[in-house]
Amino acid sequence: MQKMKAQFPDFIYQFPKITLPPGVEGNSNLLDAPQGQAVFHTIPKGQQIPLHTHKDSFAVLLSGRLEFTMGNDIQERVGPTFWFIPEDVPHKGNALADSLLIEFFCEKRFQPGV
């Protein structure tokens, strides 16, 4: 992966990495707690985030641009911004620019591993 201009501080990249779905590129590091997880995503321009669902989450786009689809609603999100994703609502994204995103999950979704 080509290095992006915007980056998280180096210590974020020392958190455990998660395995990304096939075809998804970027860097995702995991901060784990008994009641949920925070995932730090480094998403390169052009990356598609496939349609998926999960329990409630809160997303913070620190920088970049995403075309974000939630249910039937398609919006362009420009960082910095944030949004809530209700449980079981299908959503997907397309990075229109290199993007830094933090997602807070009310569940344990990911295991460390590359």
Secondary structure, DSSP 4 states (H G I P E B T S, - for coil): -PPPSS---GGGGGSPBBPPPTT--SEEEEEEETTEEEEEEEE-TT-EEEEE--S-EEEEEEESEEEEEETTEEEEEESSEEEEE-TT--EEEEESS-EEEEEEESS----B--
